[in-house]
Amino acid sequence: MKFGKDFRTHLDETLPEWRDKFLSYKPLKKLIKNLQPDGDEGADGHPWFGLEEWFVRILDEELEKFNDFYVDKEEEFVIRLQELKERIERLRVKQRGAFTSDTKFSEEMLEIRKAFVTIHGEMVLLKNYSSLNFAGLVKILKKYDKRTGGLLSLPFTRRALHQPFFTTEPLTRLVLECEANLELLFPMEAEVTDAGSSEKKIARSTSKNADAESLSLNEDTDDICRSTLAAMKAIQGLRRASSTYNPLSIGQFFHDQDDCSAAVTSENSGSNCQSTLHSKDVDQESNFILLEEFMGRLLLETVYWFLSTHLLVLSNV
């Protein structure tokens, strides 16, 4: 299944208010398809000068959209998580500093647990938002270069790597802090009475054909569960994208490392050295692109793990 179809399916099943915040993948793909191929002239008989600058402005608008949404959501999560911790502290004081068995499952504690599970799911989905948009952006850049003969992928991907939407370390810390609070307040061992049935439930939920009905959820977590499963399916589609050749193999970073120190004759030493240096420049650029793609793939695998973790949390709601 192609990335575009997986991406479209994910948008259809993700949180409704998030849908227009993702990469405009289909319109961009259609736009590139309508561009003049490399070497062709425009309608006036001349090459289309300024094409790259025009396309970069379009991509800059996409980056701005990613960054605005990502930063706003991250700030919102910081506030919501702090409010939850304050609610816990007030309840702790109210219960004289102890969570006894009769208060652990009180109505207020159940509401707090549901709020933790909800924010955990949304934070994990925001990590997925970052990874899928980056993956889609890389694919759009490759399509543009292939269509126009341009060299936009490398410089623009470098820019994307330093954008706020791709800087997910603070968000990861928030996710881990949320999980620590869930484990402290609501240990899974205390709530899972049948370990075997629980494991089967998680296995079903993370399988290729899992759907939202495979978990017993309330209405508040149902949308997040569907979005989580859709995100996992999209990542699985990206995993299947490389069928026979994997350009992200670490071995690819160390190919053709011979240099001018190799034995050469006096007649061809200068030309060989110059050719080798040029080849090295090309290899360094290619290796940087491979490294960026490797980072994107690594991020996807990390996000997949967090999505799976959220399904584990949901199974104990």
N, C-alpha and C positions, 0 to 999 in steps of 0.2 A: 504494500500500500504506500502511495507517495506521501511525502510530507504535507503537501497542501491539503489532501483529503483528511489526514489525521488532525491537522491544525484546525480545519473547518469543523470537524466533529467535536474537537475539544471546545471550541468557541460555543457551539450549540449547547453543550452540557455544563459549561462553567457557570459561575455566579452571574446572573443577568446584568448586574450593575458593573461588572468588570469587562464585558464583551467588547465595548468600543475602545477599551484602553490597550488592547493588544495590537501587535503589528498588523498593518493593512496589507497582509500577504497577497491575497488574491488580486486587489487592485494594482499593487506594485508589479506583480508577475505579468498582468495583462498589459500594463504600461510598457514594460521592457519588451514584450513580444511585438508591440507596435512600433518600436524604434527601428531606425534604419540599421541593417546589419553592417558589420565591419567592412569598410571599403566602399559602401554604397553612398550615393549622393542624395542630398535633400531634394525637395520639390523644385527648388530654383536652380538645380544643377550643380550646386556647390556643397561641400561637406558641412555638416551641422556643427559649427563652432559653438563652444559654450555648453555643450551637452552635459559634460561631467559636472560643471558648476551648477547647472539647473537640477540635475539628479541629486547632487549632494544636498542642495537646499531642501528637497523633498525628504531625504533621509534624516536631515537635521530636525525637521518637524516631528518625525517619528521618535527620535531620541528624546526630544523635549517632552513628548507625550509620555514616554516610558518613565522619564525621570520625575516628572510632576506627580504622576500617580504613585510611583514607588515610594518617593519621599513622604508624600502625604499619608500613605498607609502605614509606613514604618513609624512615623510620629504618632499616629493614632494608636498603634499597638503599644507603644511605650506608655501612653497615658492610660489605656485600658488595663494593661497589666499592673500598673501601679495602683489603680483603683481596686483591682481584685485583691492585691496584697493588703491594702488598707481595710477592705471588708473583712478579710480573714483576721486581721489584728483586732478589729472591733469585736468580732465574735469571740476571739480568744479572751479578751478582757471580760466580755459578758459572761463567759463560762469559767471565769476565774483561772484562766491560763491552762485549762485542760480540755482535751477533746475526748470525752468519754464515749462509750459505745452508743449511748442513746442520743448524743448530739451529732455523731459522725454522719448519720443518715437523716438528720433533721431536714426539714424543708429548705431552710436557708443554706445549709451545706450542700444540698443537692443542686440548688440554683447556682452556687459558686462553682461547683464541679462542672455543670453544664456550660457556664461561662468560660471556664478554663479550656474545656474541650473545643468550644467554638472558636476562641481566639487562636488556639493551637492550630486548628485546621486552616484558618485564614492566613496565618503566618507561613505555614508550609506551602499553601497555594501561591503566596507572594514570591516565595523562592522559585516555585515552578514558573511563575510569570516571568521572572528574570531569565531563567534558563531557556524557555521556549522562544522568547522574543530574540534572545541572542542567536539561537540556532536558526531561526527564521531569517534574521538579518544577514547572517553569513551566507545563507542559500541565495538570498536576493542579490547580494553583491557578486556572487559567482555567476549568476545568470546574467547580470549586467555586463560583466567583463567578457563573458563568452559571446554575448550578442554584439557588443560594440567594439571588442578588441581592446577595451580599456584596462587600466591597472588600478582600479579603485579599491579592490578587496583589502589589500594589505594596509594602506594608510587609514581607511575608515574603520576596519576591525580594530586596529590599534587604539583609535579614539574610543570605540565602544567599550573596550576593556577598562577604561578609566572613568566611565560614566557612573553616576550614582546608582542607577538601576542594576548595574553589574557588581556593585560593591556590597556583597551580601553578608560580610562578617558580622556587623552589628545585629542583623536580623537573625543570624544563626545563634548568636548569644541569647537573644530573646526567646527563641524556640527552646533552647536547652534549659533556660531558666523556667519557662512554663512547664516543661516536662518534669523538672526537679520538684516544682511545687505540687504537681499532680501526684507524683510518686510519694511525696512526703505526706500529703493530706489524704490521699485515696490510694493506698498501695493495691496494686493489681492482685497480689496474692490473697488479700482479704476479700476480694470480690469475685474471683474466679473459683467456683466450687468444683468444676469439672474441667481439668486441664486438657484432657483429650478433646472434648467438644470444643473448647476454646481454640485449640490449635487448628482443628478442622475448619472452624469459622474463619480464621485468618487466612488459611490456605485458599478457601473459596473466594474470599474477598479480593485477594491479590492475584488471582488467576486471570488468564487472558479474557475469559468470558464473564467475569464477575460483574454484577450490577448492584444497584442500591438496595434491592430487596434481600440481598444476602446477609444484611446486618439488621438487627432490631434497633431501629432508631426512632426518635421523636421528630416532629416537624422541624424543629430548630436546627437539627444537625443533618437532616436529609439532603438539603441542597449542597452542603459542604461535602458530604459523602459522595454524591454524584459527581461533583467537580473533581474530587480527589481521584476517583476511579477513571474519569475521563483524562485527567492529567497523566496517570500511569499508562493508559493506553497510548497516548501520544508519544510518550518516551519509549515505549515498546516499539512503536513504529519507527522511531529514529534508530533504535538498535538494529532493526531489520534492514535499514537503508543500505548498509554496506554488505553486499552478498558474498563476493569472492575475495576482494582486495581490501585490506584495512589500512588506510593511509595514516592511522593514528598509532601504528606500531612503533614502539620506542626504537626499534632497529632502524627505522627510516631516518632517524636523526644522525646516524653515523655512517651513511653510505658515501662512497667516493671521497675518502678523506686523504688521498694521495696529494702531495704538494710538490713544489719545485725542488725539493731535496732529493727527489728520485733521480736515478742516473739518466742523463740526456747527452746527446752528441753536441759538438760545438756548433754545428750548422742549425740545429733546431732548438737550442736551449732558450733563446730569447722568446721565440714565438710560443714555445710550449709553456714557458713560465707565464707569459701574458694571458694565454688561453686558460691556464689553470687558475690564475687570479680571477679572471672574469667568471669562470665556472664556480669559483668559491663564492663570489658575490651572489650569483644566482641561487646557489645552494643555501646560503645563509637566509636569503629571502624566502625560499621555499620552506626551509626548516622552521622559520618563524611562523609562517602560515600553518604548518603542521602543528606547531606548539600551541597556537591559539585554538585550533580545532580540538586538540587534545584537552585543553583546559575546558572548552565548552562541553566536551563529552564527559569529562570528570565531574563537572557541575551537574549535568543531567543525572549521572549515577548517584550523586549525593542527594539530589532532590528526590529521586525515586526511593531512596532509603527513608527519607523523612516522610514521604507520602505513605509508605508502608507502615511506618511507626504510628502515623495518625490513625490508620485503620485499626491498629492494635488498641489504641486508646478508645476509639469508637466502640470496639467490641465489648468494652467494659463499662459502657454508659448504661 
